Amino acid sequence: MTQDHPVQLEIASPDHFDRIQLVLRLAVTIVLGWIGLSGGWLAMLLYLMLPVAAAITISSSGRDAFVRDFAPQLWRVLRWLLELSAYMMLVTDRFPTADGDRVRAEIRFTSHATTASAIGRLVTSLPSTFALCVLSIPSWLLCVVAVLVVLVGAPMPAGILAFQRGVLRWQARLLAYHAALVDEYPPFALETDHRHGGGAAAPIAR
């Protein structure tokens, strides 16, 4: 069940979103485009770099050091990127900071990856990545609807927020697997409820 997955993501969304934040989102998009770092390019870089970074660290320092020292630092970066994604998808309404509390992303590091298995995730992650790309189509359309909702000053529909949270949870679990932080494959399930789970058998990082 997804509630038993070692990666859990909960997001606090406001009832109403600020129109001014739409301007900031547009500015972020323009700046990223100006430096040539679109969402697609960022996704491609992450896809290629995460398994390579994990493999190099495991090869040079060993798996225990990877899980103990490297994995928590990498998860902090990935957690911030998830917060940025939630902001750009109009699930949260404040630009993420280093100590942001709007996105609660928790992980139990369950990795037993070797150098070879870490590199192998370039291939094994493909089915889940493809499914996420398919989900990104309705997710993008819902972003357009969400912008219109904000412009007219209406409350954000719960159905939009639920779907987008499900997409973000899929992203979080795929990133953690792809980076060899967990061994569990991302479940092919769009978890749109608000329940929060996860066992207590291993340390949890936030």
Secondary structure, 3 states (H helix, E strand, C coil): CHHHCCEEEEECCCCCCCHHHHHHHHHHHHHHHHCCCCHHHHHHHHHHHHHHHHHHHHHHHCHHHHHHHHHHHHHHHHHHHHHHHHHHCCCCCCCCCCCCCCEEEEEECCCCCCHHHHHHHHHHCHHHHHHHHHHHHHHHHHHHHHHHHHHHCCCCCHHHHHHHHHHHHHHHHHHHHHCCCCCCCCCCCCCCCCCCCCCCCCCEEC
